[in-house]
Amino acid sequence: MSVDSPAVTPRRRRPLRLAEIFLLVIALAGGIGGFAMVGLSIRGELPDGFWTRSLLLAATALVAHVVLRLRAPWADQVILPAVVLLNGIGLAMIWRLEISGSRAMAGASAAGNLQASLIGATVAFAMLWLLRDHRWLRRYTYTAMLVGLALVALPLIPGLGQEINGARIWITVGGFSLQPAEFAKIAFAVFFAGYLVVNRDTLALAGPKILGLHLPRLRDLGPILVVWAASLVVLVMQRDLGTSLLFFGLFVAMLYQATARSSWILLGLTMFAAGALAAAQLFPHVGARIDVWLHPFDAAQYERDPGGSYQLVQGMFSMANGGLFGTGWGEGRPFQIPYAFSDFIYAALGEELGLTGLAAILLTYLLVVQRGFKAALTVRDGFGKLLAGGLAFVMALQIFVVVGGITRVIPLTGLTLPFMAQGGSSLLANWIVIALLLRISDIARRPSDLPVRGHVSAGGAREPEPILVGAPDGEDATGPEGTPAQGSPLPRRRIADRDGDSTGTPAAPTERIDPDQHPEGGDQR
């Protein structure tokens, strides 16, 4: 390109997000179709309020798509449809349990859960509209830590905390119950990301080598010891094994992500296992959960109330009754599972959708998690990498803990399945997680203003000036200040005559280097 030719500015075309629209139609068909099939199967007609609920769900998806198109046009186009599908199927199952007529399902409320979903989506996309860059959160690293600790401590305050089913993890404000730990995991993820992006080099220093494994130095164990102690406090004081595992697993996973040292994983698993075994011996409620896990069919465990294995066994019977393809919407008896609309909605879905339906649900969750990790890999800043990776991992861990407890892979923990189980706190918190992942993926996929090899920078509308090496004829190269920035002598290149002059007489006193013709600064040959 010659010096006189104008620079070419590449045209950026905002994505139309047509793939997201297509996937949203499929997701809405899955959720709304579930509503319709439940009503037709149980009552022989479309359920009451079918069109109202369907339009509300469709309007939520449409508004979310518009917000993304305006404020985050380069965000991932698969995350939102996957979440809408999960939310719609969960609402259909909750409504199916609500109209079953079973006294045990008196607490099921599809209308309340739909309202919580709308509030969660509204808060999430309002935050997406206002938060233009996730790096703004890094300013509040230690504020997030204090907020997280305060949220965890709220249920322990007398008069505010409420104990439900043996776990003190709820607070009651104005007649509404909230689970602060759901929001604490987001605050801790922000804190861990901000802390580790600054201190990861220190934590990655090699310590003593034991049995071929590099362990961290003793003075670097401070953060993990503090989080380990905090998770044990939650386990002991609030009697909540699931939240304790969630917090500790989040920090250990983000430590590994920041330092790439497997010793942190081994150390973290060892410490948590030791703490859990000690708590099982010292505290009866923890030991009871392990006994239920190991011996669910013992008569003593099955008939014990409360805290027996009746719920776990009924869930296993329901999934077995569903078989490979399920009984169909409205054709099973999932209402026999206690709390099938919250803790055990996965087992209820297994009876009516079968193993095939459960596999599809898990694959949808896996897709959301994979897209979160992809955003962590592609975003350019370290804080965003750690935050996206931590949020994606904590969602994956929560899914594993819930599904693993229902299928007896691990003991029951009391956590709920994201976007599907009834619970306003879980829905609101997980919608915020989705908003953060969408914002980070938008930053990661957005075209950069930095020049790329082989392309012209978008901001390069100015014509490049040739670089002058050496002083022109008849001028002194020494500037008034004698500094290179103000015209100090520069070495003059001597270019031998290309015709083969043996005297080495310079062909010219100066050489003009055109940066357009030699972008790498090489010699003209």
Secondary structure, 3 states (H helix, E strand, C coil): CCCCCCCCCCCCCCCCCHHHHHHHHHHHHHHHHHHHHHHHHHCCCCCCCHHHHHHHHHHHHHHHHHHHHHHCCCCCCCHHHHHHHHHHHHHHHHHHHHCCCCHHHCCCCHHHHHHHHHHHHHHHHHHHHHCCCHHHHHHHHHHHHHHHHHHHHHHHCCCCEEEECCEEEEEEECCEEECHHHHHHHHHHHHHHHHHHHHHHHHCCCCCEECCEECCCHHHHHHHHHHHHHHHHHHHHCCCHHHHHHHHHHHHHHHHHHHCCHHHHHHHHHHHHHHHHHHHHHCHHHHHHHHHHHCCCCHHHHHCCCCCCHHHHHHHHHHHHHCCCCCCCCCCCHHHCCCCCCCCHHHHHHHHHHHHHHHHHHHHHHHHHHHHHHHHHHCCCHHHHHHHHHHHHHHHHHHHHHHHHHCCCCCCCCCCCCCCCCCHHHHHHHHHHHHHHHHHHHHHHCCCCCCCCCCCCCCCCCCCCCEEECCCCCCCCCCCCCCHHHCCCCCCCCCCCCCCCCCCCCCCCCEEECCCCCCCCCCCC
